[in-house]
């Protein structure tokens, strides 16, 4: 085991190295606003179809309703998830996962690590799976899921998905009580930076915008636009008239579904969605996600015969 | 007589499913063995987070051979039929026997099934059990198609006797049965090979796994109680949590920790709920009831005796409680200012899309509580105020986070808002009773709001035709009806339900429909009442006999009547009176049908001849004189006793007097006398409904 990480980025790097050594393709974050690492097409879309797949990546995630102006020691509207997805799920996935905890300095001989039932469901993605939340000394440090269905499609083979809440995990490993106090880079660096140095101001700015300033009419219009564009993309004929090739545009359509999902989250944070409407909006996003999944399984990456 | 040991070793099985899964494994395997002809002496199922296990003792080594004589077509039937029969029976045509039957010569197939070895049968039964296991939720993993609760890794399936142990050959989707398992994930990594159940349980214990859930639970409870006691504290009993925690550990290690001072002022229910729901901690309290510490149960032993684990748990708890405190303090600000923003916010919360928002609901409850209040001894204005704020806490942050604290938080916040105690109490108590063992409210204001809430709910769902059907009762309407019944009866309230259930309906556009749905709902109440009273030993036919009487929407009155009747029927006089009544009623009904008249003129004593006849006249006079005022005073016991007194005179009458006398005058007078028996008894209850 290498030296115990001393900073937030040290933990990220340790995870990157560990999963790279296990043979995962280390991808970069998806360049869109998402609520969780699962939304990255490397998970949502690649969990579909029969092709084998193994990827790991950091995903910046946004949950507007969780904003606390940087004051709450644990809650942020923008945070990082570390995501691992392997298809088919290997028989030793639990052992591999425990190895990753060891790699970031959580020694199973000293800590109490438990797999506690927590079935995962994403109504917006039309997805569900069975698994656990992993507890370390009573704290949830990861979500561990065997995908059973995504976008309304049965997963076969089944993907194993690991999601680490990086801030919480790092705070625990680094023994920090407030997220903003956590060392972002090595505290011995010439210019040591804390998490607060990097993110306190943005937490305040976004909290204000998310809760009070974002223009709801504009957001609503953007939601409708994304919904319409998604449908329009998927209506295009499979064969591109310009190149004469079959190009199903599953990813561009899925981008619009991601957009719609995030816009819904923003509208929710602005408090303009009633309980009854909520279900309807979630249903609309799910319809988009399912349509994208339907399109993706017709592509080569989705396992369709060439 | 071999013994069988099965273990299904998997990734972590959800705690809530373990106990039933152990039972299911035992049931499915033993049923399968018995069905295949293998009897056994005893069996027991076990579960830990990572394994289901089954021990079957004293199994037959092989099933007995079975011989079946199967009857086929007649001799001379078409050849096709004969060959078809032979094929179906699995014997050659030459092997068919010809036997004589009543109808002539018939083919018989003699099918011999040899006995099968236990191993063969066990393999077959275990595979069928695995493939059809009734998990509440199951999953696939990897590239396979087998379903299990979580990935299944290994199977032990061994038969052992004096000669030794043998693995039952079995391969399910690539998982081969063997004699190997693993102990504790962290404390005893590595493979264990076992030879039978005793060896298995002992080796598991050495490998830091307690196989029995009861043993784990007892260890946890004993150790936690002792540690709390040593600090002069007391562990708060929580059996549900104990069972769950016992399903989360293979090697329980109890750790007692302190709650940060900063959070000790939170309401104890908030502390307990937060610790229980999120952290699965037990609460530990002082003698005064104040919760000050917690117990967490780890699944491992460490070199630092759990210090790191406890510190981590304490830290997580502090973060949780910091959240709870944040909610509590935010909520207190709203509460102290009068809670108006919460009341306004109820407008945006849908109660049911056909029944409007929570705010609409509150409006209806308020109106209804005002009406009910004077009948239950509550001040109408106070009850209305209590109804108005009863749902305010649904908008609070604490209830959003912990829905199970609804009502309780309402009470705290109403108190903070300066509401009178009766109003604050109603915010909590109007939900009661939540289950058959839950106490009913007794404070008048709470009673008024509790009844208003439940009656409105029932009337509302009845009006939109969302009634419970079969096992489906998504809005818990049976519970609501039972709640009304218990609140009314246990508080001895006199309420005419019909007045409220037809008035509470939000859709009064169609008076006729409202009335019908009111009567339908009343009969739903009566059905629930029958179930409720059955548990108290009052038969349904007794209630039916009382339902026919006026005022059956007054449940207290109805039950008083039913109890009195039930008690009367338990006496010798009462039981015989029923026979007498039925005899009188039968004779009368037949005569009325035959003669085409109704004998209700009133019998005249001057035509009475026999002493028994005269005696019956005076007995009826006496009974009626007692029954009328007693019924007026709703003193059913006295009325029923007076009725039961008729037993002797009626019996004597039937013994000594012939109703169908030769004299038409005498006959008519006697039929009219029977009619008096009937009408007198029917004033008390419809005895014709009584069975037997």
Interface residues (C-beta under 8 A of the other chain):
Chain A: X72 X73 X74 X88 X89 X90 X91 X94 X108 X109 X110 X111 X112 X113 X114 X115 X116 X117 X119 X129 X130 X131 X132 X136 X137 X138 X139 X146 X148 X155 X156 X157 X158 X160 X172 X177 X274 X275 X276
Chain B: X11 X12 X14 X15 X16 X49 X137 X138 X139 X140 X141 X142 X143 X149 X150 X151 X153 X186 X248 X249 X279 X281 X296 X298 X299 X300 X302 X303 X304 X306 X308 X309 X310 X311 X312 X313 X315 X316 X317 X319 X322 X323 X326 X348 X349 X350 X353
